[in-house]
Amino acid sequence: MNLHKWKNRSLVTDAEFARNMKLGYPVEAFCITTCKTVAYGKIEHIDNESVIIHGQRFRRNGCAFFGLISSPNVEAKSS
């Protein structure tokens, strides 16, 4: 697993999960115990404890979730 992915694509807050669900972006559920991707797809439902992807429930504290996160506005540098 690449460190860049952990730092820049990890979904943590409810707002990040909700944004991915609202926009229909797929997310990756990565099992921390087995170190394998266990699901990839659109979020069907989220709550404080879990995320449902393809009808399967994944605990938020047992998996790492990767998707599109909000990035701060990047100002164009003038030359």
Protein Blocks (a to p, Z undefined) as FASTA:
>chain_A
ZZklmmmmccfbfmlmmmmmmnopacddddfklopafbdcddfbdcfkbcceehiacdfk
lcccdddddddddddddZZ
